[in-house]
């Protein structure tokens, strides 16, 4: 179950500030341009779960004693169950959360919208994921992959409400 979460002005300001403070990460294939989207994703998850972020390299927040890494994609349309949730391979090797939580962020007609797509454990993700090599065409959407990555459809995730309750 995809959950829409309102994006507030405070969330936007917090994400802008964190993005500016972070700068460009060494392995960033977008050269830091997507930092803001990642931080907006963290803001909507924090708001929904009512927890605080801790922003370590290995995970973004702790909820009920579980380490959570938020993965966000900017989209030009609302997410659909067949859309993919991606994690680049170097993140899989270097981050060790208990759970991944996936979000989609869009700015449609000047209005920011956010969705929590679902969550899963790292082991579950890796068992369900399809590996795509840099330069390979993703058959699910026709996108040419920019880095080695793993993909799982939104429909294979658990509802965030199962984590919350």
ABEGO torsion letter per residue (X at the ends): XBBBBBBBAAAAAAAAAAAAAAEBBAABAAGGAAAAAAAAAAAAAAAAAGBBBAGBAABABBBGGBBBBBBBBBBABBBBAABBBBBBAAAAAABBBABBBBBBBBBBGGBBBBBBAEBBBAAAAAAABBBBBBGBBBAAAGBBBABBBBBBBAAABBBAAAAAX
